[in-house]
Amino acid sequence: MSPILEQAAAKAAGYLAEVNSRPVAPDVNALVRLAELGGPLPDLPTEAAGVIELLDRVGSPATVATSGGRFFGFVHGGTLPVALAANWLAGAWDQNAALYTSSPVASALEEISLGWLVGLLRLPADCGGAFVTGATMASFTGLAAARRRVLEAVGWDVDADGLQGAPAVSVVVSEEVHPSVLKSLGLLGLGRRRVLRVPVDGQGRMRADALPDFEAPAIVCVQVGNVNTGASDQVGAICDAAHARGAWVHVDGAFGLWAAASPALSHLVAGVEKADSWATDAHKWLNVPYDSGLAFVRDPELLYHAMSVAASYIPLAEHRDPGLFTPELSRRARGVEIWAALRTLGRNGVAAMIERTCRHARRMADGLRAADCQVLNEVVLNQVLVSFGDAETTSRVIDIIQDQGVCWCGGTTWQGHAAMRVSVANWSTSDEDVERSLEAILEARRLASA
Ligand SMILES: *Cc1c(COP(=O)(O)O)cnc(C)c1O
């Protein structure tokens, strides 16, 4: 094997072997040493082995240990070994996944994975799919299809003629809409601020009884999996009400949509299949490498017309041309790792991973409650919100936890209360990781109030 690939594989294996015995956040010295990667661009070439050596020596210690089992910040997930291995192979392939002609294997893996995914996530069997960078671009993609359809219905071709002079589109979101959906609306010319906001309940769910008055053309954005509480909007009821008024329903299910893959949890997202487009991440709960998101659109033609390009040098294939469904044309073959993860885990393995991480979240919540910490949310999925008293104490506890480095949790403000978020989405988190983290959190609380 080429020595440099052998070297990189050995460094990567060494990194993963130690990722669980180092502090989760990098120490300050590691951050200072990042300057060693800079300096003027050398005039002369450097030996490649030396570059990989430098990258590992300086770069690896300045990573956050998100591939380990005790990072509970944001909603991250790690990387399944097989997904990482597939990623390496795909890197060697260096496929341009835009066209069937430039990569038959990328096209085939996307098509196969798409079929498996819609079955797993209980979406309509023949819906269209796009393999994008993350849930932000997945929402952008779904909402581009939405924009096309709702304006087409009133005689306006938005993809050809743009939004200038077009009929106004009403966009409905909840008070708890994820900022990435607003950003997508901005990118699409629908406006980040030009939205009707629906109030939410105590878990952050859009109140289905509080939908505003609106008329078509209209788009309603719902959420399954609130980033703080894990709660899901009542998608079925909202779809019925929205469809009765001629609106399109888009679902932000960045992580929450994966509840559908578990027979034990799918009731949480009941009715989600009634929507018109869906955005989710694969790099979160499916535990594949960045960057990997998925958009699904009930009507595949709409997705195609919103995203396709034509040029005389691009041959029209009878097979799937992946780049005609995504904002990007040239791009990496994201279907590779998704296929490898699904093929390895199988239907039961995916469900087990989702259920296991939710069980860890419940154990965290039970352990915190037993120590008289206040859990602010109903722990229905993989998210726990905990308060340690007033805002100042909660913030001090979070700082101590991050400094100690046994685990990593971040802060948030939940309906006026300062809180710490515990998000469990990593395939490798073990019972022992949870118990060690609980101990570290409770120790931090003791130190904060001492
Ligand atoms: C993470 C997240 C997003 C954004 O996803 P990216 O992959 O970072 O683009 C959107 N919505 C929700 C609910 C999320 O948790």
The ligand as an SDF file (V2000), in Angstrom:
LIG
                    3D

 15 15  0  0  0  0  0  0  0  0999 V2000
  -29.1150   20.5240   13.2470 C   0  0  0  0  0  0  0  0  0  0  0  0
  -30.4550   21.0460   12.8970 C   0  0  0  0  0  0  0  0  0  0  0  0
  -30.6520   21.7890   11.7250 C   0  0  0  0  0  0  0  0  0  0  0  0
  -29.5240   22.2020   10.8160 C   0  0  0  0  0  0  0  0  0  0  0  0
  -28.8470   21.0870   10.3140 O   0  0  0  0  0  0  0  0  0  0  0  0
  -27.4330   21.2110    9.5800 P   0  0  0  0  0  0  0  0  0  0  0  0
  -27.1080   19.8090    9.2540 O   0  0  0  0  0  0  0  0  0  0  0  0
  -26.5030   21.8000   10.6090 O   0  0  0  0  0  0  0  0  0  0  0  0
  -27.5800   22.0810    8.3990 O   0  0  0  0  0  0  0  0  0  0  0  0
  -31.9440   22.1580   11.4140 C   0  0  0  0  0  0  0  0  0  0  0  0
  -32.9780   21.8540   12.2180 N   0  0  0  0  0  0  0  0  0  0  0  0
  -32.8310   21.1580   13.3670 C   0  0  0  0  0  0  0  0  0  0  0  0
  -34.0320   20.8320   14.2030 C   0  0  0  0  0  0  0  0  0  0  0  0
  -31.5550   20.7300   13.7440 C   0  0  0  0  0  0  0  0  0  0  0  0
  -31.3950   20.0130   14.8700 O   0  0  0  0  0  0  0  0  0  0  0  0
  1  2  1  0
  2  3  1  0
  2 14  2  0
  3  4  1  0
  3 10  2  0
  4  5  1  0
  5  6  1  0
  6  7  2  0
  6  8  1  0
  6  9  1  0
 10 11  1  0
 11 12  2  0
 12 13  1  0
 12 14  1  0
 14 15  1  0
M  END
$$$$
